[in-house]
């Protein structure tokens, strides 16, 4: 038989089912946000490695159809896709209810920043080399 009126000092009260106590619960991090953050970091580091490799290969004057340059091109495409997926996961994580948003924001900012930076480098390379 429930207490009437409800005792506000008891362990279980009428507010246990999603009432005011829910506002004080610690929110969990979003899984999509963590994946977005980690993907953006890994692909950002991979992009730096690929840029350094491209500079080294340019100094060796390799022919345009060399396997090393083709592998570098596939790596660039793979890193670009990783950045795109990181941005998508970050965007999805922003709209998850009852989750912390910090990793989603960081992953989205890093991945979009890397995509814009890489796009700028491509445009600069086409302007200089073309």
Secondary structure, 3 states (H helix, E strand, C coil): CCCCCCCCCCCCCHHHCCCHHHHHCCCEECHHHHHHHHHHHHHHHHHHHHHHHHHHHHHCCCCCCCHHHHHHHHHHHHHHHHHHHHHHHHHHHHCCCCEECHHHHHHHHHHHHHHHHHHHHHHHHHHHHC
